[in-house]
């Protein structure tokens, strides 16, 4: 097994008053040649946007863009005519494909919105742009819930890539295992809160641990924890 550790403190940071953003990989003014991506996982941004503010219309292409609100409400508009508000407990995906223009704003003026923005490189270029949004509801405790997959008929939203994302809310002293979905994939575990231990490596809030050249790994939950497992192809 090969591994990489990205501590919370080692992430890039951008603060613009209305936006407070932490970057797990090179993004914007943060550049680290050793942190360009984890396989086809290109971006994992941890964003807080002030009330009533947001990202104006801007273009994307050939990227699977997943937004996961953690607190508050995020309003989305795009050139396909999609207009929606996503809340904590929702997951949104936008396949940019041949090109799309969109905006994202904090729906509320009196409270921040906090959300994760995840970009995954697609398996094929120039697909027809598409938008999808689902509501997860309450996650079952001490189980991994699939929120992203490559299969339209499967649970969660779907992407144009052999990639899966699972979300876990686990209580202290629980053990679980994760099996990679396909040969050649790696797993990037991102801790939202709590304390986990994987292969003897202790991970705390906003730390991340990447693993590849393995079929499975074990997780020991040292404190009540919430985390994502991002399972992606390692070859570009």
Secondary structure, 3 states (H helix, E strand, C coil): CEEEEECHHHCEEEECCCEEEEECCCECCECCCCCCCECCEEEEEEEEECCCCEEEEEEECCCEEEEEEEECEEEEEECCCCEEEEECCEEEEEECCCCEEEEEEECCCCCCEEEEEEEECCCCCCCCCEEEEEECCCCCCCCEEEEEECCCCCCCEECCCCCEEEEEEECCCCEEEEECCCCCEEEEEEEEEEEEEECCEEEECCCEEEEECCCEEEEEEEEEEEEEEEEEECCC
